Amino acid sequence: MMAVNSLYPKINELLFINIDSANEIEANIEYKSRISDFEEQSILIEIPIQESTGRLKRMNVGDELSVYYVNEHGVKHYFNTYVLGFKEDIIRMFRIRKPEADSISKIQRRTFLRVNAEVEIAVKTKDMTRFITTSVDISGGGMSFYSESKYNLKEGDSLSCWVLVNYKNGSVEHVPLNAEIVRIQDHEHHRSIAMLKFMKISDVERQKLIRYCFERQFDFRDR
């Protein structure tokens, strides 16, 4: 256990969590969890539970979270974070990234890891149709991309994707992943926007996307 800045919530305090999702119903569900411990760069929390149903929520590495807690004066404090991993103890705990103290705010903001970005994506469908497209936005847990009507994509389709990301230092990475379409939104010029949730991606590859999203976010802040 380590000393914690007074601005942070305390051990055993409740966190109220929304999990970023392209599915609007899921994104609006609020879960609560209790803080078990602090580490140097992370916070350990219990498995989140949906209070109205008692349903436990299984989270995945890279899931982006919008979180708030209520301090002793009844004031809500918000921060954004993502799931780093797990810790098995007497109970399973989730390890989430500890926010920078100056990022904790009394104003709620959209989960910050989902950023607008046009990156190149190679897509392969189950019937072996292949095409190249560009993303609309991307995060550590999902992305959206433009699709032409001729590809006949549908909600629930499984896709294999390779995402090309360019970092500020000039390095390039190809990130392979499997994803599921959770929503199709009509767009102009006979195109649609396919919204995807990642279903199979290694932690190493997910961290590459998260790094890219952080770089993009800092770009937006500097404008």
Beta strands, then each sheet from edge to edge (+ up, - down):
strand 1: 14-19
strand 2: 31-38
strand 3: 42-46
strand 4: 49-50
strand 5: 55-56
strand 6: 64-70
strand 7: 76-88
strand 8: 92-97
strand 9: 115-116
strand 10: 120-125
strand 11: 130-138
strand 12: 142-148
strand 13: 158-166
strand 14: 172-186
strand 15: 191-200
sheet 1: 1+ 2- 3+ 8- 7+ 6- 1+
sheet 2: 4+ 5-
sheet 3: 9+ 11- 10+ 13- 14+ 15- 12+
end
